[in-house]
Amino acid sequence: MMDNNSFIFLYLDFDGVLHADGEPAIDESGRLCQNPNLFCWLKNLEEVLDDFPEVRIIVSSDWRRLFDDETLIKLLGNLGWRFYGVVECTISDRYTEILQDATTRKIEYWLALDDHKAVKAAMAKDNRLIFCLPEKGISAFEQQQELRQKIKFLYKQMK
């Protein structure tokens, strides 16, 4: 079994982080739409994480309920190799789900990138959270810088 404390984990939302919230994603049949705007900011996240090979991704997005792991890995494109799983629990809010998952997995070093209102509300008490504006996501330079700084800080704590 892998030691979860030799990695930094990024709990990742999709809508409002990797593309604008509200982009059409699923058709009437429950299949992924051919929408070129989906995952349009994935490259921004790739660029940030390029310098941090020890970062692994846990999908916290509601997309985890729609698609299996193999599909989620494909959707992550060049970041697919970082996929570590999905948040397994379903609780009333995203922040609580992430906390429960980190506790269950015994993860010490983690961050969350999300546009969920529960994450925004919890930022005042938990500095591991990075809130994205749903119309800008990780394309916003401020969020990219914040993610870099917080990863560097966790690296220092790990050593």
N, C-alpha and C positions, 0 to 999 in steps of 0.2 A: 504494500500500500504506500502511495506517495505521501510525503509529508506536506500537508497543505500550507505549512508556514515557510516553505522555501519558495513560495510564489506570492505575488500580489494579484488579487482577484479583482476584476472589474465587473460589477453587476451592470448589465447593459440593457437599456430600453431601446426600442427601435423608433417608434413613432415619436416625432418631436426631438429626436436625437440624431438619427441617421438620415432622416428626411423629415420634411415638414409634417406636423400633425394634421390629420385630415386628408392626406393623400389617399385616393382610392387604391386599395390593396387587394381586396378579395372580391371575386365576382359572385353572382347568385348561386353558383355551384360550389362555392367554398374554395375555389382555386385562386392562385395568385394572378393578379391582373398584370398585363404587359404595360406597366406604367414606368416610363423612363425616369420619372422623378423619385421613384422608390430607391432608397439607399444611395442617393446622390451625394451624401456627405460622408459616406464610408471612407473615401480616400483621405479625408481630414483626420479621421481616427487612425487610419493606417500610418499616416505621417507622424502623428504623436507617438504611437506605440513602437515605431521602428527602432527607437533608441532603448527600448525596454523589453527585451526578449523573455523576461521572466513573468510578464503579465499574462494572465489567463482570463478568459471571458466566461462568465456565467450569465445566461440570458434571463433577465428578469421581466422582459417585455411580455405583454399578453400574447404575442406571437407564439410563445412557448406552448400555448394551449391549442393552437391551430395547426402546428407543423411538428413533425418528428425531428429528432436530433440531426439526422442526415440532411434534411432540408434546411434546417437552421445553419448548419455548417456551410452549405452551399451559398446561402444568402449572405453569410459573412465574407464571402469571397476570399481575398488574400489573408484575412484574419481567421479563417476557418480552422487553421491548425491550433489556434489558441483556445478553441472551444473546450470548456471543461464540464458543461452540463447546463441544466436549467434550474431555476428556483422551483422546488418540488411542491411547496405548500401554497395554498390559496387562502389568504386571510383578507380582512377588510381593507387594508391599504398596502401599498407597495413597500413603504418603508418597513413596516412590521414584517412583511414577507421576507425582505432582504435580511433583516436582523435574525429572524428565525432560521433562515437558511445558513447564514454564517455561523450561528451557534451550533446547529446540527452538524455541520461539516467541520466544526472546530477551526474555523478560519480566523486568523488574527489580523492579517493585513489585507484590507479590502477598501475599495472605493465604489461608489455608485454614480452612474451617469444617467440622468433621468429628467423628464419634464413633468412628472406626476406631481399633483398638488400636495400629496402627503410628504413627498421628498422635500419640496420647497419649505413646507411648514416645519419639518424636522431639522433643517439646516442650522437653525439657531443653537441646537443642542448637540449636533453631530457633524464634525468637520470633515467626515469621510464622504459627504454627499456633495455632488456637483449638479446644480440645477441648470438645465438648458431651457432657453426660451423656445417654445414649441414651433415658432416660425423660423428659427435660426439653427437650433440644435448645436451640434459640434462644429458647424461651419463658423461659428462665432469665435473670433480670435481669443476673447477673454476666457471662454470655456476651455479652449485648447491649452492656454497658458496655465490655467488653474489645474487641469489634469496633469500636465507635466510637473508642476511644482509639487503636487500632492504625491505623485508617484516617487519623485526624488526623495521627498521627506520619508516615505515608507521604506525606501531602500536603506536610508540611514538608520532607521529603527531596527531593521532586520539584521544589521551587522553587529 
